Every structure is written in structure tokens, then in C-alpha cells.
Amino acid sequence: MKHFFTLLYLFCCFTLSSQSKKVVLDWGGTEVKPILGELQGANPLYYDHNTNIYSNLWTDTGYANPASLKVTNIVYQNISEAEMRDVNKNAIQTEASFSIVSHEGRDQIYTMVSHPAIIGQKGSYKKIVSFDVSYSYKEFPKSQLRGLTNSLLAVGNWYRFKVQKTGVHKIDRSFLSNLGMDVNNIDPRKLKIYGDGSLMLPYLNSETQSYDLVENAIQVVGENDGSFDNQDYILFYGISAEYNQRNDTHNNIYDDNAYYYITADGDIGKRIQNYIEPSGNPDVTITQFNDYQFHEVDETNPAMLGRRWYGNRFDINNEQEYNFNFPNIVLGQPVDLRLVFIGISEIETYIKLNVNGQELSNILLARVNGDTYGVATINVHGNSFAAPSEDISIKLTYNNMGNPASNAFIEYIAVNALRHLRGTGKQIIFRYDAAAEMSGIGQYVISDASQISQVWDVTDPHNATTKLNQEGSGSFSLKAQLGQVRQYIAVDPSD
């Protein structure tokens, strides 16, 4: 079932000193979204899947005054489950907020209005279908430079390294020596690690949070004696280049590698603090977590334009299989599947979806037409099925309907399954998506936890906090305030 929605904005009533517009959101629940469609036309639309914020950009003759923005006559409607399937519920606001900003590029002024398309309270969601917007112009300099200062890298000795897997990493004396550091003269209390890993720069400069390297909280074992000895080491949380879910991609579109920088110069470094649990008895016990796995390969760009890249072409091999493993999966519980792919064909073609030998869907790929700029049609398909086993096999079979020129490509496959919160002899990155819609205090309980030395809260990856399993308990727990999704990692020293 196709349920990706598109938004169409209608504008009218332009005046020189004051602007007014009627905005209508057209929710096409079964439409096939054209590839690059958000970048085309007179009024390009930008949709951030991670934040559920919609922005519409148009050319203007003056700079909008943000303080003058007025939004009236907002019309809401109930939203169907099908339309909500692909929405990031954690980012849904409880009330609609609007903003307006103008920028200049290549001697042209552009104005953009941003707002959520869905609002929700206590699990009830509504979509915005229309509203009226008005604003006035302000005097704004055409050229404005902010004062620049030297980067942190301008002072001291810095060393760069890559992270290839997301998780808690161990850095020892040998590693630092191989980087070129003089390990015999390191004061370990001054060791500092900076960087965002694969956290991708936003598309809009105005959304940039930091223009310099950001320090990460780390653990340095054995630092108190002021010497970095053979048995001493650093633990820190690093994010690889294949972990990014911003702008509906898991890969950093700017670089295939994730970098961090380390130095032992300057002041004392930031250290991981103890995790602070809420007081009071827990209202909910949580013994499961959501494990999110994906397959995404960026190999080709059929349009030769834009940021969308695809892989796994079907014209040569029309049947392809992708395997995922979820240790300690909760059998029988729903597994959410999301497929994003494109079809390139002058006729309608199909992809048959099969999971662990069971046929689930026969997915239509619409033919290329004028609305898709003569290149391809993009299809977003969501499905749910009961967890059959720890191993999940997804088979896709492409039917070109007898046209050898037809083709299809995968953007990504994503699988979200519930697992028991249980030690496995490896690190466990865990979060509980349902916590966003719950209230009170939740208690996460990890079984078979004797090999887990500590659990880090990495919701803010720059400021991780820790709770130690000091007694090596087989049942380890920590409490958290509900109402938001927090991310943790259980640290197993053997991994």
C-alpha cells in the first residue's frame, strides 16, 4: 500500500509592502512522489523526515520581517493510520508553530515559511490542511559577514582518526602512539576528543548548530596519576558514517568516513558524568527495545542531479534477497518494514515482497510521466508483519511486464523490530520508541547483564552519562523520565 504524502502550496495576493498568501496542503495519500520533486517548480518544497518540518521557498522582492508574520485560519483534519505510518512521531509538536526567513543567493531574494504538518496531543494526531499567512518587509543588508575567530585547531597538536562502527570505542597507548602522539609526555587528564562523527551538516546554513569542533565527554581509565601507562585507556562514544537518519538517508551524503580529533594540549578534558535517575518509583517496567537495521547502498543517480542515490539495480538480477538478524527478537510482535525504491519504465511495473517465504505485497511502480521529469518515479512502501524468527529474510522480485528497458533501484530497506533487553556478549544500542507517548517514570531492566560493565545514556552524544554495574549484577536496571525517546548503549568490555 502506498501512503507517502505530498504537499502542494498555493499562493496569491502579492503586494509591494505587505504580502498575504493562502496556503493549502494537498495530502495525496496514494500519490507516487516524483524523484527530485521537492527541488523542482516555482515553489520548491523541502521536507525533513527527521523533524517533520515542512518548508516552502519562493522568490521574493524584499526581506520578510520575522516579527511581522501572522498565521490565521488554520484548518485541521484527522489523519489516517496509513498517512502516519512513515511519520517520525517523536518529532511531532503539540501545537503548530510557524517561522519565516529571507535569504539572498545569486542576486535573488528567497523567502521561506516553515511549520509542522502534523500536531498531536496524548496520542491523537491531526494534519494541517490550510492556513492564511501574511507578513511585511524589513530593511535588511544585502551583504553581512559575521565576525570570524580562529578554529580550535589553530592552537596545539591535533590528531585525526576514523570511526567505522557506531558504539563505545577503546583507545589505548599503542593507538595514540601510532597516531604520532608522544605518549611518554601525555598528561591523560588533558586528553580531549572532538567531533560529530557522521552527524551530517544540515542542508540549510541557518540550521547549523556549531561552526567549530565540539568536545565529547569521554572516560579515561588510569588518568589520576598524571601518566598514560600501558594499562590505561580511553572509552568514548563514536558515530560512524552509516548511522545518519537525517533527511531520510542513513549515509552521510558529504563523506564516506566519520572523523574525530584528539589532543592532549590545553585545559583539562570533558569527562563522562554519572547518570542521574529520576526520584520516585517506576510507573512502567521496560524489558524490550526497538532495534533499527537498514540496507542502503549509494551507487547511482539516474537523474544525474540532486542528492538521492540508489543501488541494487533489478534489470539484470530481477530477484534479490536481503537478510537481517535480530538476537532475542520478541516473537510474534509487529516488525515494521519500510522500502524506498524507484521505477524507471514507460509502463507500470511491479515488485513482489516476500518475507521469510511469505508473500506480503505486490507493489505497483507507476510509469514515468511528465510529473516525474522524464526520469523515474519514487515509491515509499510500509508494511508490518509478526516477527517470525531472529533471522528475517526480505526477498524482492521485480516484474518488468515484458519491457526489457524497465528497471528499478533500491534507495534503502529499513526494519524496526522489538528485542528482549538481554545481554548478548556484545554492546547493545537500545531505545524504546513507545516511551515518547508514555508518562511517568520508566525502569529499563536488562537481564543476563553480568558481563555489562555500565550503561551510557547517549541521547546527547557529546554529553554521555553513565551508570555502572559495579557488582556485576545479572539483572541491571536504570530509571528514566518518560515522554521522550532516549538512546542508551550497554557496554560489554569484551566487545
N, C-alpha and C positions, 0 to 999 in steps of 0.2 A: 504493500500500500504506500503510495507516495503522499507525503504530507508536509513537504517543505513549503514554507510560505514565502511570498514575495510582498514587497510594499511598493505602492505607487503613490507618488506625491503629485498633487495638483496645485498650481499656483495661479494667483490672479491679483488684479488691483494694485499695480505698481504706481507709486507717485514719487516725485523728486525728493521731498523732505521726509515723508513718512511712508512706511511700507506696511502692507497688510496682505495676508495670504490665507487661503482656505486649504488646509492640509487633509487629505483623505488617504487612509491606509487601506489598500486593497489586499485582503487576505485571500490569496489564491491557494487554498489548501491542497489542491491536487495538481497545481501547475508544475511543469518542469522548468527549473530555473536555468536561464541561458548562461553558458560559460562566459565569464568576464562581464556578465550583465550588470554587476554593481559598479562597473567602471565606464559604462557607455552612456550615451544620451546627453541631453542638455542639462539634466539634473541628476548627477551620479549619486548613487546610494551606497553607503558603507554600513556593513553590519558586523559587529564584533560578537561572535558566538560566546565568548568567554564572559562578557559583561552584559549581554543582552541590551546594548545601547545601539540605537539607530541614529545615523547622521545623514543629513541631506545637504548637498553642496550645490550652490548655484552662483553664477556670475552676478556681480553687483556693481553699482556706480558710486557707492560710498561705504564707509566703515560702520557696521552696526554697533550701537551703544548697548552693551550687555545689560546695563541698568534699566534700559527702556523696554526690554522685552515684556510683552503681555500675552498670555495664553488664555483664551476663553473658549467656552462652548465645547469642552472636552466630552466626547461621546464614548462610552464603554459598552462592550458586549461580552457575554460569557464566551469562554474559549473551550474548544473541544479537547478531549484527551489526545486525539491524533495530532492536533496542532501543537500540543505541549510536549510531544514525545522527544523532540530534539532540543528542547529549551533547557538551558542551564538554570535550574530552579534556585540554586544557591545565590545567584546574582539578581534575582527579581526584587525590585523595590516595593515597599509597602504603599508608596504614593508616587504619582507622576511628578518628575522634576524636569525642567527644560532649561537649556542654555543656548546662547547664540554667540558666535565669534566671527570676526572677519580677518582675513589674511590677504597678503598680496604675493602673487607669483607671476613672473614673466610679464610684468606691467599690467596685470589683470587682478582686480579685487574679487575675492571669493568670500561668500558668507555661508555659514553652516549652522543649522539647528540640530541639536542632539537631544534625545529623550528615550526613555524606555518604551517599548511597545506593549509590554505586559506588566501589570501590577498585581500584587497578591497580598492577602492577609489571612493567616491561620489556615493555609492550605487551599484557600479559594482564590481563583485567578480570573482576571478579566483582561481583555485586549482593548487597546485604544483603536478606534476606527476613524475618528476625525477630530479636528480641533481648528480653531482660528488663532493666527499668530499675527502680531503687529510689533513694529519696532521703528526707531528713528536712527538717523545717522549721527556720528560724532566726528569731531576733528581728530585725525589720527596720523602721525607722521609716517610718510612712505618708507622711510629708512630709519631703523632704530637698532642699535647694537647694544647688547648687554655687556657690562664690564666683565672681562675675562681674567681669570687668575691661573697660575701655573697648576698643572696636574700634580697629584701626589707622586707620580713617577719622576718628577723633576728633581727630587731630593732622595739620596740614599741609594742602596743597591737592591735591585729588584730581580726576581727570577720567575719565569713563566713556565707553567706545566698544563697539560691537558687532562681532562676527566672524561673517561669513556663509558662510565656507567653511573647512574644516579644511585647515591647511597652514602653511607659513612665510610670514609677512606682513612687509611692509616699511612702516615708519613714518618719514616724513621731516619736515622742518621745517615745511612747509606744513600737513601733517596736524595737528601739535601746535598750530600757531597757530589752526587752525580749531576745535580743541577749547577754545580760550580760554587756553592757556598763554602765558606771557611768554617767548617763545623767545629774546629778546635777553639774558635773565638766567638761562638754564638752565646748570647745571653737568652736562654729559652723563654724568659718572661717577656721578651720583646718580639717574639715570633708573632707575625700577623699574616693573615691570608685575606686577600681582597678579590672581589669579582662577583658576577652574577651567573656564572656558568652559561647555560643556554637560554636564560631568560631573555627573550628577544626584544630588541628595540621596537617601540610602537611605530605604526605607520605614520602617525601624526606627531610632529615635533612637540606640539603643545602638551602631549601626554607623557613626555619624558619625565621620569621621576628624579633621576640623578645624572649629572653631566660628568661625574668622575667616578673612580672606583669606590665600591662600598665594602667596608670591612665586615668579615664574617666572624661570628663567635665560634671559638674552637676550644678543644681540650688539649692541654699539653701535659702529658704524664711525666713526672720527674723533673719539673721545672724549678721546684723550690730551692734547689741547691745552687742555682745560677749557672749550671753546666749542662750541656746537651750530650748525655752519655750514650753508650751503645744500647742500653736498655730503655732509653727514653723514646717517646714518640708523640706524634700529633694525631688527633682524631678530628675530622671536620666533615660536614655535610656538603657534598658536591653534586651539581646537577649537570647531566650530560646533554649532548646536542639532540638527543631523541627523547625529550620529555616535555616538549613545549606544546601546550594546547591553546595558545593564544591565536586568535584569528582563524580558528578551525584548521589548524595544522599541528602535527606533532613534531615537525622538524623545524629547526631554526633556518629561515629562508636566506639568511645572510652568510652563514658559515656552517661547515660540516663538523666543526670542532667546538668544544667548550673549554674556555681558558680560565685559569686562576693565576694570581700573582702572589708571591710570598716574599717577605722581607724580615730581617732581624734588626733593622735600624729604627731609630726614633724612640717613641714612647712605649710604655707597657701595652701589650695587646689586649683585645677584647676576648673574654673567656665565657664559655657556656655557664649560665647560672642555673640554680636549682628550679625545677618546675614547681609552680605554685598552684596547688589544688584548691578548688572552692570548698568552703566550710559547709558542713551540713551533711545529712545522709543522702545517698543517691536515690533518685526517683526511678531511674531506669538502669538495668544491667545490660551491658552490650558485650556479646560474645562472638559477634560476627563483624566482618568488614567487607568493603567493596574493593575488589581487585580489578583494575582497569588495564587491559592489554590491547595492543594495536599492531597492525601491519601497515606500513607506509613506505613506499619507495619512490623517490623523485628522480625519474629518468627522462621524461619527455614533456614538452609543452606544445601540444598540437597547434595552438593558436599563434605560437612564436611571440607571445605578448602576455603581460600580466604576471601574477605571482603564483598561479595554480600550476602544479606539476603533477604528473601521473606516472604510473608504472604498470607492469604486468599486462601487456597487450594481449588481446584474445584472437587476433586474426590468424596467428599461426597455431597457437595452442588454445583451443576453444574450451577446454576443461582444466580447471586449476583448483588446487586444494591447499588450504591454509590451516595449520594446526596450532592450537593454544593449550597450555597446561595450567590448571588451577589447583594446586595442592590443597587438600582439605576443603574442597568445594562443598557447599551446602546442597546436597542432592535434592532435586525436586523444586528448588526455589527458582524464581524467574531469572533468566540471563538476558540482558539487554544487548542487542546487536545493532550496530549502525554501519551501513555500507554507503560509501560515496564513490561514484564512478561516472564516466561519461560514455556516450554512444556517438559514433560518427557513421551515419548512414542516411541514405536518401529514403529509406523505408523504415517502418517500425521493426525493431528487433527485440530480443528477449534475453534475459539472464535467469536461469533456474537456480534457486538457492536450496541447498541441501545441507542439513546439519546432522552429523553422526548417522548418516544413512536415511534420514527422514526428510522428505521434500517439504519445504515450508512455503515457498513463494515462487511465482513465475513473474518476474519483474519486467515491465514494459520500458523500453528505451525509445522515446519518441524520435521521429525522424528529424533531420536537420531542416530548419526553415528560416525564413527571414528574421525571425525574432532571436535567433541564436547566432547571427552574424556569419552564417555560412560555414561554421567550424564544427561545433559539437553541441550536444545537449547534456547538461549535468543532471544527475539523478541522486537524490538522497533517500535511502530506504532504511526504515527502522523495523525491528521485529523483536519479539520476545519468545522464549521457549523455556521449558523446565530443564534445569541442569541435569544432563543425562549421566555424566561421569566427570572425573577430574580432567580428562582429555576431551577437548572439543575440536571437532574437525568440520571446517566450513568448505563445502565444495560449490564452485560456481561454474555453470555450464552455459556458454554463450551460443545462442541460436541466431545466425545471421540471415535467416529466412531465405536462403538461397542466393544472397547477394555477396559475392566474394570480396567486394570493395568495402563492405561494412566492417567496423572494428569497434572495440570497447577497451577502456583503460580503467584501472582502479586508482582512486586518489588515496583512500585508506579504508581499512576494516578495523572497527573498534568493538571490543567485547567487555562488558561490565558484569562481573559475577560476584555473588556472595561467597565468602570463605569463612570457615571457622577460625577464630582468633586463637591460633595454636602454634607453638614453636615448631620449626621445621629443620633446625640446624643451619639456617641461613638468616640474613637480615630480612625483616618484613616491613615493607612500607604499607601503612594501613590508614584508612579513613572510613567513616561511616556516613554515607550520603543522607540517610534519613534523619540524621541529627539536626539538619537545617530546619526541619519542620516540627521539632520536638522542643519542649520547655523543661526547665528544672535542671537537675544535676544528673549527668550520666556517669556510670562507672564502667570503664573498659576492663575486662578481665581476660588475661592471656593464660591459657593452660599450657602444660608441657613447657614451662618457661625457665626451667633450672639453668639452661645454657644462655639465657638472655641476661646480659650484664646490666643493661639500662635501656630506657625508652626515651627518645628525644622527641619533643614537640617541634616540628619543622614547618609549622604553618607559615611563619615568617622565616624564610631560610637564612636570613642574615643574623637572626637573633634566636637561635635554637636554645631550648632549655631542656634539662634532663631530670629524670627520676631514676635513681639507682636501685637495682635489685640486689641489695647488699648481702642478703642472706641466701641468695641463690634459690629463692622460693619457686616451687613448681607451679604455683598459681600467683600471678603477679597482676596487680590492678593499679589504675590511676583514675582520678575523677576529673571531669571537665564540665564546664557550663554548656548546656545545650542551646540550640537556636542558631548554630553555625556549624559548618563542616571544618574540622581541624585535621591536620595531617601529622602522623607520627611515624617513627621508624624504630623498630625493636632491634637493638644492636646485639649481634652474636659475635664474640671475639674470634671465633673460628672462621668467620666469613668476612 
